[in-house]
Amino acid sequence: MNRLRRFPVAWAVVAVLATALGPSLAAPEVDDRHEYVSDGSMQGYFESGEAVQYLRTLRPSDFEPPFDDATYFKREEIQLQEYAVVDGCDPTSPTIHFPLNQSKTLAAFESISYCRDLASLSLWNCTRCQRPEVAGFVVEDAVYDASWDVFTYVGYFPAWNATIVSIRGTNSHDFWNWVEDFDYWRSKYPLSYPGAKGAKIHSGFYKLWAKSALKANTTAAVQRLVDKYGTNQTTYVIGHSMGGAMADLAALWLKFNLSLSDVRVTTFGQPRTGNNQFSDFFGKMINHSWRFTHARDIVPSLPYEFLGYYHTAREIWQRDTLDPSSPSGVDMTYRVCDGSGEDPTCHNSVCHYGACTSIEDHMMYLGYPMYTNGSIDVPC
């Protein structure tokens, strides 16, 4: 039985002690301007699926927990009507634009990485492969390394003129064992890229990416696609859970070693990959990066910040509320967090120092299942 479940009170004490240690662990001062996009019942306010919402500057007290959902979402509804809708997505601009539909499509691709029938995945005829949003994708390579239990697939998506690298997370039946492994793989590995002075990454994620078959095979597959489709295409590297941390490393590796000019990263429920210097370096090298967190997902809290780890930006916090008018019965709302990587008013507002332990929130992102196993009837 894992330590998190066995000693919940102990973790609460750790949180109190860490907070009391002083300025070194205090939350950074950040710009409190945030941007919201609502999916579901709010969709009628948008002129297109890629709509973006600009919001006024809010007081920090507007977002202090505990949240009152009725007030929270009513305020958001008013703001959605109050400000102009803008199409177009360019995360490098001063005003952040959030590509909702694109992110959903990438979540669909990542969901497929959990399909265990590699033959049908490689032929792109698995159940999840039949979704219209991923139609036309051509698999270049699918690699499973049983010794490390890691998997990735790489292919070309004509609709976007893009290469997509999808890295799978932890199998759900191994989840708690994986959480326990953080205790044994907590050392940091230094990066050797130019300009990465002081940047260190979790040694476990480094080993999973660099020591397994993923690194060599992914590099070769992406190079073949560059040779076939040219250098003007975009490369999307996506991952869920530990696959998200590996996606960070894969994106940097591909950018430096294949001289790719347009590498973008989208992750779902990823843990902290490295230290603050790594976060800064990653942000300078990868201009387009979205890191999704979901409600009280346990994994984005790991490894703990007070151990010297720090998230990459930019976080998108997904929160759910019951909505009978929505086809799914749930209205998913996405909040664009600040550029610090550790926004104290997003996932950290309820989950700092291990306060969250939800596996369910970890297994669903943007409406797509990020798991499949024999005990859960999820078509794949």
C-alpha positions as CSV (number, residue, x, y, z in Angstrom):
1,M,0.0,0.0,0.0
2,N,1.5,3.3,-1.0
3,R,2.7,5.9,1.4
4,L,0.4,8.7,0.1
5,R,-2.7,6.7,1.1
6,R,-1.2,5.3,4.3
7,F,-0.1,8.6,5.8
8,P,-2.5,11.4,4.6
9,V,-2.0,13.3,7.9
10,A,1.7,13.1,7.6
11,W,1.5,14.8,4.2
12,A,-0.6,17.6,5.7
13,V,2.1,18.1,8.3
14,V,4.7,18.3,5.6
15,A,2.7,21.0,3.8
16,V,2.5,23.1,6.9
17,L,6.2,22.7,7.7
18,A,7.2,23.4,4.1
19,T,5.1,26.6,4.1
20,A,6.8,27.7,7.4
21,L,10.3,27.2,6.0
22,G,10.3,30.7,4.7
23,P,10.7,32.7,1.4
24,S,12.6,29.9,-0.4
25,L,9.5,27.9,-0.6
26,A,7.0,30.8,-1.0
27,A,4.8,31.0,-4.1
28,P,6.3,33.4,-6.6
29,E,4.6,36.7,-7.3
30,V,2.8,36.4,-10.5
31,D,0.6,38.4,-12.9
32,D,-3.0,37.7,-11.8
33,R,-4.5,38.1,-15.3
34,H,-6.0,34.9,-16.5
35,E,-7.9,33.7,-19.6
36,Y,-10.8,31.4,-19.7
37,V,-12.4,29.2,-22.3
38,S,-15.5,27.2,-21.5
39,D,-16.5,24.0,-23.4
40,G,-20.0,22.7,-23.5
41,S,-22.9,24.9,-22.3
42,M,-20.8,28.0,-23.0
43,Q,-20.0,27.1,-26.5
44,G,-22.7,29.3,-28.0
45,Y,-20.7,32.4,-27.1
46,F,-18.0,31.5,-29.5
47,E,-17.8,32.3,-33.2
48,S,-15.6,29.3,-33.9
49,G,-14.1,26.3,-32.1
50,E,-10.7,28.0,-31.9
51,A,-12.1,31.0,-30.0
52,V,-10.1,32.7,-27.4
53,Q,-11.4,34.9,-24.5
54,Y,-9.7,38.0,-23.1
55,L,-10.5,38.7,-19.5
56,R,-10.1,41.7,-17.3
57,T,-7.4,41.7,-14.5
58,L,-8.9,40.0,-11.5
59,R,-8.0,40.4,-7.9
60,P,-6.1,37.5,-6.3
61,S,-9.0,37.1,-3.8
62,D,-11.3,36.2,-6.7
63,F,-9.6,32.9,-7.0
64,E,-8.8,32.0,-3.4
65,P,-9.9,28.5,-2.4
66,P,-12.3,27.0,-1.5
67,F,-14.0,27.7,-4.7
68,D,-17.8,28.2,-4.8
69,D,-18.7,26.5,-8.1
70,A,-22.0,28.4,-8.6
71,T,-20.3,31.8,-8.1
72,Y,-17.2,30.7,-10.0
73,F,-18.9,29.7,-13.1
74,K,-21.5,32.5,-13.1
75,R,-18.7,35.0,-13.0
76,E,-17.0,33.2,-15.8
77,E,-20.3,33.3,-17.9
78,I,-20.5,37.0,-17.4
79,Q,-16.9,37.5,-18.5
80,L,-17.4,35.3,-21.5
81,Q,-20.2,37.6,-22.7
82,E,-18.3,40.8,-21.7
83,Y,-15.2,40.5,-23.8
84,A,-14.5,40.0,-27.5
85,V,-13.9,36.6,-29.1
86,V,-10.7,36.3,-31.0
87,D,-9.7,33.6,-33.5
88,G,-6.1,32.5,-34.0
89,C,-3.5,30.9,-31.8
90,D,0.0,32.2,-31.2
91,P,1.4,31.5,-27.7
92,T,4.4,33.7,-28.4
93,S,2.3,36.9,-28.5
94,P,1.9,39.1,-25.4
95,T,-1.7,38.0,-25.2
96,I,-2.0,34.2,-24.8
97,H,-4.2,32.4,-27.2
98,F,-5.5,28.9,-26.3
99,P,-6.3,26.4,-29.1
100,L,-9.1,24.3,-27.6
101,N,-10.0,22.2,-30.6
102,Q,-6.4,21.5,-31.5
103,S,-5.8,20.4,-27.9
104,K,-8.7,18.1,-28.0
105,T,-7.4,16.4,-31.2
106,L,-4.0,16.0,-29.5
107,A,-5.8,14.4,-26.5
108,A,-7.5,12.0,-28.9
109,F,-4.1,11.0,-30.3
110,E,-2.6,10.5,-26.8
111,S,-5.6,8.4,-25.8
112,I,-4.8,6.0,-28.7
113,S,-1.3,5.4,-27.2
114,Y,-2.9,3.3,-24.5
115,C,-4.3,0.8,-27.0
116,R,-2.6,-2.5,-26.5
117,D,-3.2,-4.0,-29.9
118,L,-0.1,-2.6,-31.6
119,A,-1.0,-4.3,-34.9
120,S,-4.3,-2.4,-35.3
121,L,-2.8,0.8,-34.0
122,S,0.0,0.5,-36.6
123,L,-2.6,0.0,-39.3
124,W,-4.7,2.8,-37.8
125,N,-7.9,0.7,-37.6
126,C,-8.2,0.4,-33.9
127,T,-11.5,1.6,-32.3
128,R,-10.1,4.9,-31.1
129,C,-8.3,5.4,-34.4
130,Q,-11.8,5.7,-36.1
131,R,-12.6,9.0,-34.5
132,P,-13.1,11.6,-37.2
133,E,-10.8,14.1,-35.6
134,V,-7.8,11.8,-36.2
135,A,-8.8,10.5,-39.6
136,G,-6.1,10.3,-42.2
137,F,-3.2,9.9,-39.8
138,V,-0.4,7.6,-41.1
139,V,1.7,5.7,-38.6
140,E,5.4,5.7,-39.4
141,D,6.6,3.6,-36.4
142,A,5.2,2.2,-33.2
143,V,7.8,1.2,-30.5
144,Y,7.2,-0.8,-27.3
145,D,10.1,-1.5,-25.0
146,A,9.0,-4.3,-22.7
147,S,12.1,-4.0,-20.5
148,W,11.1,-0.4,-19.5
149,D,7.4,-0.7,-20.2
150,V,7.4,2.4,-22.4
151,F,5.6,3.0,-25.7
152,T,5.5,5.6,-28.4
153,Y,4.1,6.0,-31.9
154,V,5.1,8.4,-34.6
155,G,3.3,9.4,-37.7
156,Y,2.2,12.1,-40.2
157,F,-1.1,14.0,-40.0
158,P,-1.9,15.5,-43.4
159,A,-4.7,17.7,-42.1
160,W,-2.1,19.7,-40.2
161,N,1.0,19.0,-42.3
162,A,2.5,17.8,-39.0
163,T,4.5,15.0,-37.5
164,I,3.0,13.7,-34.2
165,V,5.0,11.9,-31.6
166,S,2.8,10.4,-28.9
167,I,4.4,9.0,-25.7
168,R,2.3,6.8,-23.5
169,G,2.1,7.2,-19.7
170,T,1.9,4.5,-17.0
171,N,-0.5,1.6,-17.3
172,S,-3.3,2.1,-14.8
173,H,-2.7,-1.2,-13.1
174,D,0.9,-0.2,-12.4
175,F,0.0,3.3,-11.2
176,W,0.7,3.1,-7.5
177,N,3.9,1.2,-8.0
178,W,5.0,4.0,-10.3
179,V,4.2,6.7,-7.7
180,E,6.3,4.7,-5.2
181,D,9.2,4.7,-7.6
182,F,9.6,8.4,-7.1
183,D,11.2,7.6,-3.8
184,Y,14.0,5.6,-5.5
185,W,14.5,7.7,-8.7
186,R,14.6,11.1,-7.0
187,S,18.1,12.1,-8.1
188,K,18.6,14.7,-10.7
189,Y,20.5,14.3,-14.0
190,P,22.2,17.4,-15.5
191,L,21.4,18.5,-19.0
192,S,24.3,19.0,-21.4
193,Y,22.6,21.3,-24.0
194,P,24.2,24.7,-24.7
195,G,22.6,27.3,-22.5
196,A,21.3,24.8,-20.0
197,K,23.5,25.8,-17.2
198,G,22.2,24.4,-13.9
199,A,19.3,22.6,-15.6
200,K,18.7,19.2,-14.1
201,I,16.0,16.6,-14.8
202,H,14.5,13.7,-12.8
203,S,16.9,10.7,-13.4
204,G,14.0,8.3,-13.8
205,F,12.5,10.2,-16.7
206,Y,15.9,10.5,-18.3
207,K,16.5,6.8,-18.1
208,L,13.0,6.0,-19.5
209,W,13.7,8.2,-22.5
210,A,17.4,7.8,-23.2
211,K,18.1,4.2,-22.1
212,S,15.0,2.6,-23.6
213,A,14.4,2.0,-27.3
214,L,12.3,5.1,-27.6
215,K,15.0,7.7,-28.2
216,A,16.7,6.0,-31.1
217,N,13.6,4.8,-32.8
218,T,11.7,8.0,-32.4
219,T,14.6,10.0,-33.8
220,A,14.8,7.8,-36.8
221,A,11.1,7.9,-37.5
222,V,10.9,11.7,-37.2
223,Q,13.9,12.0,-39.5
224,R,12.2,9.8,-42.2
225,L,9.1,12.0,-42.0
226,V,11.2,15.1,-42.4
227,D,12.9,13.6,-45.4
228,K,9.5,12.6,-46.9
229,Y,7.4,15.7,-46.2
230,G,10.0,18.5,-45.8
231,T,11.1,20.8,-43.1
232,N,8.1,23.2,-43.2
233,Q,5.9,20.9,-41.2
234,T,5.3,21.2,-37.5
235,T,6.3,18.5,-35.0
236,Y,4.0,17.9,-32.1
237,V,5.3,16.0,-29.1
238,I,2.6,14.9,-26.7
239,G,2.4,12.7,-23.6
240,H,0.3,11.8,-20.6
241,S,1.5,11.2,-17.1
242,M,5.2,10.2,-17.1
243,G,4.9,10.3,-20.9
244,G,4.4,14.0,-20.5
245,A,7.8,14.4,-18.8
246,M,9.4,12.3,-21.5
247,A,7.7,14.5,-24.1
248,D,9.6,17.5,-22.7
249,L,12.9,15.6,-23.1
250,A,12.0,14.2,-26.5
251,A,11.1,17.7,-27.8
252,L,14.4,19.2,-26.7
253,W,16.3,16.2,-28.2
254,L,14.5,16.5,-31.6
255,K,14.9,20.2,-31.8
256,F,18.7,20.1,-31.1
257,N,19.6,17.0,-32.9
258,L,17.4,17.2,-36.0
259,S,17.5,21.0,-36.2
260,L,13.7,21.3,-36.3
261,S,12.5,24.8,-36.3
262,D,8.9,24.3,-35.1
263,V,8.5,21.8,-32.2
264,R,5.5,22.1,-30.0
265,V,4.6,20.3,-26.8
266,T,1.2,19.4,-25.3
267,T,1.0,17.2,-22.2
268,F,-1.7,15.9,-19.9
269,G,-1.3,15.3,-16.2
270,Q,2.5,15.3,-16.3
271,P,4.7,15.3,-13.2
272,R,7.5,17.9,-12.7
273,T,10.3,17.0,-15.1
274,G,13.2,18.9,-13.6
275,N,14.3,21.9,-11.6
276,N,13.6,25.6,-12.0
277,Q,16.6,26.1,-14.4
278,F,15.2,23.3,-16.5
279,S,11.8,25.0,-16.6
280,D,13.4,28.3,-17.7
281,F,15.6,26.6,-20.4
282,F,12.6,24.6,-21.7
283,G,10.6,27.7,-22.0
284,K,13.3,29.5,-24.0
285,M,13.8,26.5,-26.4
286,I,10.1,25.4,-26.9
287,N,7.9,28.4,-27.7
288,H,4.6,26.5,-28.0
289,S,3.9,24.5,-24.9
290,W,0.7,23.6,-23.1
291,R,0.6,21.5,-19.9
292,F,-2.9,20.4,-19.0
293,T,-3.8,19.6,-15.4
294,H,-7.2,18.3,-14.3
295,A,-9.1,19.2,-11.1
296,R,-7.4,17.2,-8.3
297,D,-5.1,14.9,-10.4
298,I,-2.4,13.5,-8.1
299,V,0.4,13.4,-10.6
300,P,1.1,17.1,-11.4
301,S,1.9,17.5,-7.6
302,L,4.9,15.1,-8.1
303,P,7.8,15.2,-7.4
304,Y,7.2,17.9,-4.8
305,E,8.3,21.4,-5.4
306,F,10.0,21.6,-2.0
307,L,12.4,18.9,-3.2
308,G,13.7,21.2,-5.9
309,Y,11.4,20.4,-8.8
310,Y,9.5,23.0,-10.8
311,H,6.8,22.8,-13.5
312,T,7.2,24.0,-17.1
313,A,4.7,26.6,-18.4
314,R,2.1,27.1,-19.6
315,E,-0.5,25.3,-17.5
316,I,-4.1,24.9,-18.5
317,W,-6.3,23.8,-15.6
318,Q,-9.3,21.8,-16.5
319,R,-12.2,21.9,-14.0
320,D,-15.5,20.0,-14.3
321,T,-19.0,20.9,-13.1
322,L,-22.2,19.0,-13.5
323,D,-24.3,20.4,-16.3
324,P,-27.6,18.5,-17.3
325,S,-27.8,20.6,-20.5
326,S,-24.5,19.2,-21.7
327,P,-24.5,15.9,-23.7
328,S,-22.0,14.4,-21.4
329,G,-23.6,15.8,-18.3
330,V,-20.4,17.7,-17.4
331,D,-19.2,21.1,-18.4
332,M,-15.4,21.2,-18.8
333,T,-13.9,24.6,-18.2
334,Y,-10.3,25.5,-19.0
335,R,-8.3,28.2,-17.3
336,V,-5.1,29.5,-18.8
337,C,-2.7,30.0,-15.9
338,D,0.2,32.4,-15.6
339,G,3.6,31.9,-17.2
340,S,5.4,30.9,-14.1
341,G,4.8,27.2,-14.4
342,E,3.7,27.2,-10.7
343,D,0.6,29.4,-10.7
344,P,-0.6,29.4,-7.1
345,T,-4.2,29.9,-8.2
346,C,-4.5,27.0,-10.6
347,H,-3.8,23.3,-9.8
348,N,-1.5,24.3,-7.0
349,S,-4.4,26.2,-5.3
350,V,-5.9,22.9,-4.2
351,C,-3.1,20.4,-4.7
352,H,0.1,21.9,-3.4
353,Y,2.4,19.6,-1.3
354,G,0.5,16.4,-2.1
355,A,-3.0,17.5,-1.0
356,C,-4.7,15.8,-4.0
357,T,-4.8,12.1,-4.6
358,S,-7.3,11.6,-7.4
359,I,-6.6,8.9,-9.8
360,E,-9.9,9.4,-11.7
361,D,-8.9,12.9,-12.6
362,H,-5.6,11.6,-13.9
363,M,-7.2,9.1,-16.2
364,M,-9.5,11.5,-18.1
365,Y,-8.4,14.6,-20.0
366,L,-10.5,16.9,-22.2
367,G,-13.1,14.1,-22.3
368,Y,-10.7,11.4,-23.5
369,P,-9.7,8.3,-21.5
370,M,-6.0,8.0,-20.8
371,Y,-6.0,4.4,-19.9
372,T,-7.2,0.9,-20.8
373,N,-6.9,-2.4,-19.0
374,G,-8.7,-5.7,-18.6
375,S,-10.8,-4.6,-15.7
376,I,-12.3,-1.5,-17.4
377,D,-14.4,-1.8,-20.5
378,V,-12.9,0.9,-22.7
379,P,-12.9,0.2,-26.4
380,C,-9.5,0.6,-28.0
